[in-house]
Each structure stands twice: as structure tokens, then as C-alpha cells.
Amino acid sequence: MALSKRNARTAVLRNRIKRILRDRFRHLRLQLPPVDLVVQLRGPIAMDQCAELATEFIDLVARACRRLTRPQPHSSAAPADRSSKDAS
């Protein structure tokens, strides 16, 4: 996990964010399919937003899992009819 100084200014804040996300991940780990997760902060974060970050992380992981476990739509394109080409 890597956090930039641009989004979390102090080392204390970056380390707190990492601890929070690792802790939440440990609680969710057994419920997740075998995937790699990449977490990227989208903007600056302050120390008082860490609790919100934890709940948002749980919501995003749950949404990602629903997308991963959703059945993929099958291609409905029928194979091309070659009988007309063979007749020529």
C-alpha cells in the first residue's frame, strides 16, 4: 500500500490510513474472492476524515465483490450461416 504526500500530508496521517484499511481488510478477508485490491485516494484527506474513510472502504469493497460475483452476460451473437457461401 502506498499513499502519496499530495493526498495525505503527514507521515502520521498516511500511517493511520494504512492501519485503518489493513484492519478493515482483515475483517473482510474471508468474505472476499481471491482478488488483488488497489486503493487510491482521490483527493486530500484530513485526520478527522479517517472514520469516514473506513466505512467508505467497506462499501467500495462490497460493491466490487458484487460486480465480481455477478454472472457475466453471454454473447448472444449467433454463428454466421456458412451454407450460402458454400453454395457459390
HELIX and SHEET records of a PDB file:
HELIX    1   1 ALA A   11  LEU A   28  1                                  18    
HELIX    2   2 ARG A   29  GLN A   31  5                                   3    
HELIX    3   3 MET A   47  GLN A   49  5                                   3    
HELIX    4   4 CYS A   50  THR A   69  1                                  20    
HELIX    5   5 SER A   83  ALA A   87  1                                   5    
END                                                                             
